[in-house]
Amino acid sequence: MSSETPDLRNRVEDSRGLLKKIQLVVPGFRGYRQLEDLREADELLRRQVVQMLQGTESLVKQARTNMVNNGDYGNLQPAASLLSKMQMLEGDIMHAEQGYSGISPAIRVKQQTLDALYEYDYAFIASASLLKSTADAAGIASLSGDNLNSELAKLSVMADDIRSSLSKRMEAVENIKVV
């Protein structure tokens, strides 16, 4: 993990209220509380990833507006395709499986499995950050013609890479069904 993005698992643990602290000492409830806190940290992390992706999406929307204003209609389809891809990715990351186990589940999800899911999601931070910084560095909102087309293609490949990583994460989630 990078030092730039804090590990939200520690932050969630540190912010436990009195009720959650009591749950940690109740027999049979401790494990549940710890897993719920880990799921909460993972959800917070995925929200940050989505916010980064939305920042990139905003830049592409700005580029699309500039294309229309400048009569550069040739890149509208690649921009629309990338925007669609980004929006689907945002939804899939935000609503990704969390490995819920409940208080008394039929199939127990172990903490190491949830930690592995968190690590997958943590890697999305770097990917989403790289996507946004690439769009920023290229000045995508001010590009036109072939330069814009090239940058849109590059961003599209990067979004595909994130999608591929999300698929691997889903495979990991599906493997938690058997303990």
C-alpha positions in Angstrom: 0.0 0.0 0.0 1.1 3.5 -0.7 1.8 6.0 2.0 -0.4 8.5 0.2 -3.7 6.7 0.8 -4.3 5.8 4.5 -5.4 2.3 5.4 -9.1 2.8 6.2 -9.2 -0.4 8.2 -7.3 1.4 11.1 -9.4 4.5 10.8 -12.7 2.5 11.1 -11.3 0.6 14.1 -10.2 3.8 15.8 -13.6 5.4 15.3 -15.6 2.6 17.0 -18.3 3.9 19.3 -19.2 2.5 22.7 -21.7 0.0 21.3 -19.2 -1.4 18.9 -16.6 -1.6 21.6 -19.0 -3.5 23.8 -19.8 -5.9 20.9 -16.1 -6.7 20.7 -16.2 -8.3 24.2 -19.5 -10.2 23.8 -18.8 -13.9 23.1 -19.7 -14.8 19.5 -20.1 -11.1 18.5 -16.4 -10.1 18.4 -15.7 -11.8 15.1 -18.9 -10.4 13.6 -18.0 -6.9 14.7 -14.4 -7.2 13.3 -15.7 -8.4 9.9 -18.4 -5.7 9.7 -15.7 -3.0 10.4 -13.5 -4.5 7.6 -16.5 -4.4 5.2 -17.2 -0.8 6.2 -13.5 0.2 5.5 -13.7 -1.6 2.2 -16.9 0.3 1.2 -15.2 3.6 2.2 -12.2 2.7 0.1 -14.4 1.9 -3.0 -16.2 5.2 -2.6 -12.9 7.0 -2.9 -12.1 5.0 -6.0 -15.4 6.0 -7.5 -14.8 9.6 -6.7 -11.4 9.5 -8.6 -13.1 7.8 -11.6 -15.8 10.5 -11.5 -13.0 13.1 -11.7 -11.7 11.6 -14.9 -15.3 11.3 -16.2 -15.7 15.0 -15.5 -12.6 15.8 -17.6 -13.9 13.7 -20.5 -17.3 15.4 -20.3 -15.5 18.8 -20.5 -13.6 17.5 -23.5 -16.9 16.4 -25.1 -18.4 19.8 -24.6 -15.4 21.5 -26.1 -15.6 19.1 -29.1 -19.2 20.1 -29.8 -18.4 23.8 -29.3 -15.5 23.5 -31.8 -17.3 21.4 -34.3 -15.0 18.4 -33.7 -17.6 15.7 -34.1 -15.2 13.0 -35.1 -14.3 12.2 -31.5 -17.8 12.2 -30.0 -18.3 8.5 -30.4 -14.9 7.5 -28.7 -15.7 10.0 -25.9 -19.2 8.6 -25.4 -17.9 5.1 -25.4 -15.3 6.0 -22.7 -17.9 7.8 -20.6 -20.2 4.8 -20.8 -17.3 2.5 -19.8 -16.4 4.8 -16.9 -20.0 4.9 -15.6 -20.4 1.2 -15.7 -17.1 0.7 -13.9 -18.0 3.2 -11.2 -21.3 1.3 -10.6 -19.6 -2.1 -10.6 -16.9 -0.9 -8.1 -19.3 0.8 -5.8 -21.6 -2.2 -5.7 -19.0 -4.9 -5.7 -19.5 -8.0 -3.5 -18.4 -7.4 0.0 -18.2 -11.0 1.3 -21.0 -10.6 3.8 -21.2 -13.3 6.5 -23.8 -12.2 9.0 -23.9 -13.0 12.7 -24.6 -16.7 12.2 -24.0 -17.5 8.6 -24.3 -20.9 6.9 -20.9 -20.3 5.3 -18.4 -18.3 7.2 -16.2 -15.7 5.5 -12.8 -15.4 7.2 -11.0 -12.1 8.0 -8.1 -13.0 5.7 -10.5 -13.3 2.8 -12.0 -9.9 3.5 -8.4 -8.5 3.9 -7.6 -9.9 0.5 -10.7 -8.2 -1.0 -9.6 -4.9 0.7 -6.2 -5.3 -0.9 -7.8 -5.7 -4.3 -9.9 -2.6 -3.8 -6.9 -0.7 -2.5 -5.1 -1.4 -5.8 -8.0 0.3 -7.5 -6.9 3.6 -5.8 -3.6 3.5 -7.7 -5.3 2.6 -11.0 -8.0 5.3 -10.7 -5.4 7.9 -9.7 -3.2 7.0 -12.7 -6.2 7.3 -15.0 -7.1 10.7 -13.7 -3.5 12.0 -13.7 -3.1 10.7 -17.3 -6.2 12.7 -18.3 -4.9 15.7 -16.4 -1.4 15.5 -17.8 -2.7 15.3 -21.4 -4.9 18.3 -20.8 -7.6 16.2 -22.4 -10.3 18.9 -22.1 -8.3 21.2 -24.4 -7.3 18.6 -27.0 -8.9 18.1 -30.4 -8.5 15.9 -33.5 -6.1 13.1 -33.6 -4.4 14.1 -30.3 -7.7 13.8 -28.5 -8.5 10.5 -30.2 -5.2 9.1 -29.1 -5.7 10.2 -25.5 -9.2 8.8 -25.4 -7.9 5.5 -26.7 -5.2 5.4 -24.0 -7.8 6.2 -21.3 -10.1 3.5 -22.7 -7.3 0.9 -22.4 -6.6 2.0 -18.8 -10.3 1.7 -18.0 -10.3 -1.8 -19.5 -7.3 -2.7 -17.3 -9.3 -1.6 -14.2 -12.2 -3.7 -15.5 -9.9 -6.7 -15.8 -8.7 -6.2 -12.2 -12.3 -6.0 -11.1 -13.0 -9.3 -12.8 -10.1 -10.9 -10.9 -11.5 -9.5 -7.7 -14.9 -11.1 -8.5 -13.2 -14.4 -9.0 -11.7 -14.0 -5.5 -15.1 -13.2 -4.1 -16.6 -16.3 -5.8 -13.9 -18.5 -4.2 -14.9 -17.5 -0.7 -18.1 -19.6 -1.0 -16.2 -22.7 0.2 -14.3 -22.5 3.5 
